[in-house]
């Protein structure tokens, strides 16, 4: 038994006797219950080993401290003078009853079982699961062999074979995951301690040298603890996980390699969500703690010259593959460091891919190709995650290769194929709050660089005025994006952003500027099923009675969700259609002698046949 002295924040003291292993927290079932909002349900653990009594942090946000030093994983053996701080409470192990012989473990039925007993249980459970899987596989093989030898044997029984091969999947064991996390955390903590004691200058090492040295240390640590590591755990996988967390991006390495994952969201160290096929789902992978998440953020932003600390707790950055990263830490992030990564396809998409994904119709793709080639100013409007940047990349590929293109972005994520290309990126202020270069400054400078086309990744503020001025001063064919739900909302937001420039312009003058600068608004939308589609292509026709006039050229007509012919699809159903209107500049182009297909503006009901649409698509591909 252990005797623990507890000092409450109101000055009261109490002495409690607890088992050799006990849980501390605000949960009613804990052996030591401490009532405070700063404590987790299961906050910490005290446990006796042959070496002495140890305290373990169970991952609560406020953590555990011993003698004013934060406990990363475990601390011990404790002395009677060691002061344990858990939230507003102070604890001392006042008296430790010396065990005679073997240290008594907690009862197998108790919540506070020893680590050795938990390892044993997990090993037995995993072994039993594997044995069941093997028996089931043997039964299936025998049944299939009997069916081949004598088909009458299987008459009246459910079929075990089909055109698809049979695969037995054993659900992941939560106990094994718990063990894996515990040992990953322990080895990672030991690794940091070892590297600190050696006083190694990791900053002077190359990436390969650092990974090699770290791998050597991890193997040495695992060899030292080889007897204690449960047999159920994959040592090679454990080593890889610790290595990735120490010098790589931790559990994110696996997710970044998975091409089906489009977005990664780390809410806290043990809470990771991903977007796959347009749907959000929680992923079982976790970090070992907040320190590990902070380490990953530092490794991302440091090579880019960015910083993140208490004075600057937010940062936008990018990975080597172009993926966009946003990070935010305490004191702004209350649950711990948060990280969001927007991945982009490793293969550069084109208009044919959008047609194949049913994100756009062949007629709409041909129309946008003509618009970009004819140097029309285009704004891509849409919500967060709707695919604006992807569409902007594809539209940029319609720009003739001989033209000089300059891109301006907050965090560089555009991937244009042009040879004559200059990419500019804004810069945040330094530690002293100086040296910031905003997008507006870059757009102004771009006008002095003799651009044929200006592509602004996203208009968010006063740079919208400079962008409009560029569109109106001989830089036709410029492209940009903004956040809005409809084309009209997009133009209204553009007005607001121009007002943010502080020029005190009248609203009528702003609308005249917008009307003369913007030719098309392409609306991109993301549906609740995860589908992304171009839902509208709208022309800005002029201004009348002080109001900007719009006419819709193409639209997506939604017919609800789910396809009755295919049960359980749940995807948005509908069709793309022209609105029967021909844009004014299209007539001008045809009058100038351009060979244009005017049949693309026929509404959906007037299209002669589906075969003709496919023929038009083939002609579009051949022309490209």
NORVENBEL-V642432 format. One record per helix or strand of 2 or more residues. SS is the DSSP state (H for helix, E for strand). FROM is the first residue (numbers start at 1). TO is the last residue. Records with the same first field share a line. If there is no record, write none. Layout:
SS->FROM-TO + FROM-TO
This chain:
E->2-7 + 13-18 + 21-25 + 32-33 + 44-49 + 52-57 + 65-66 + 69-70 + 74-76 + 84-86 + 89-96 + 261-268 + 271-276 + 279-283 + 314-318 + 324-328 + 338-342 + 378-382 + 405-409 + 421-425 + 453-456 + 479-483 + 520-526 + 532-544 + 547-561 + 572-578
H->115-149 + 151-154 + 174-198 + 202-204 + 207-224 + 235-247 + 252-257 + 290-304 + 351-356 + 362-373 + 388-396 + 439-446 + 463-471 + 487-499 + 507-517 + 584-591 + 598-601 + 604-606 + 610-623
